[in-house]
Amino acid sequence: MAKEKQIGKITHYFGKIGVGVVELTKKLKVGDTIHVTGGSRDFTQEVKSMQVEHENVEKAKKREAVGLKLDEAAKDGDKVFLIV
């Protein structure tokens, strides 16, 4: 079974475009698999693209706020885990 470690939380979700802003506590890169959970939300997806300050990036460092295109809706405060 895969292990998970929390790497951040959703600080804002843009419903019309399906993008969540994640405040990272660990690094993250395109191709990683994440698990988003909170309330009734519970889904896993691959990180296909992400942005920092409206610029596409391949990886982000801890303490950065990144925009992620999410496969499902999320809410502020949802936890984001990296599947390792």
C-alpha positions in Angstrom: 0.0 0.0 0.0 1.2 3.5 -0.9 2.3 5.9 1.8 1.0 9.4 2.1 2.5 12.6 3.6 0.7 15.9 3.9 2.3 18.5 1.7 -0.2 21.3 2.1 -3.8 22.5 2.1 -6.2 24.2 -0.3 -6.3 28.0 0.5 -8.7 28.9 -2.3 -10.7 27.1 -5.0 -11.8 28.6 -8.3 -14.9 26.6 -9.2 -15.5 28.0 -12.7 -12.0 27.0 -13.9 -11.4 24.0 -11.5 -8.2 25.3 -10.0 -7.1 25.0 -6.4 -4.4 27.1 -4.8 -2.3 24.9 -2.5 0.0 26.4 0.2 2.8 23.9 0.2 4.7 22.6 3.3 6.8 20.2 1.2 8.0 20.3 -2.4 5.8 19.1 -5.3 6.5 18.4 -9.0 4.6 17.7 -12.2 4.0 13.9 -12.4 3.5 13.4 -8.7 0.3 11.8 -7.5 -1.7 13.7 -4.9 -4.7 12.8 -2.6 -7.1 15.6 -1.7 -9.4 15.1 1.2 -11.8 17.1 3.4 -15.5 17.0 4.2 -17.1 14.7 1.6 -14.2 15.2 -0.9 -11.8 12.4 -1.3 -10.0 11.9 -4.6 -6.6 11.1 -6.1 -5.0 12.5 -9.2 -1.7 13.0 -11.0 -0.3 16.6 -11.1 -0.5 17.4 -14.8 0.4 21.1 -14.6 0.9 23.8 -12.0 1.6 27.5 -11.8 3.4 29.9 -9.5 2.5 33.6 -10.0 0.7 32.7 -13.3 3.8 31.0 -14.7 3.9 27.3 -15.6 6.5 25.5 -13.5 7.7 21.8 -13.3 8.4 21.9 -9.6 7.6 24.0 -6.6 9.3 24.5 -3.2 7.8 24.4 0.2 6.2 27.6 1.4 5.1 28.4 -2.2 1.5 28.8 -3.2 0.8 26.8 -6.4 -2.2 26.7 -8.7 -3.3 23.2 -9.6 -5.9 22.1 -12.1 -8.0 19.7 -10.1 -10.1 16.7 -11.5 -12.8 17.3 -8.9 -14.1 20.2 -6.8 -12.4 21.1 -3.6 -12.9 23.6 -0.7 -10.7 25.9 1.3 -9.0 24.0 4.1 -9.0 20.6 2.2 -5.7 18.7 2.9 -3.4 17.7 0.2 -1.2 14.6 0.5 1.6 13.3 -1.7 1.4 9.6 -2.4 4.9 8.1 -2.2 
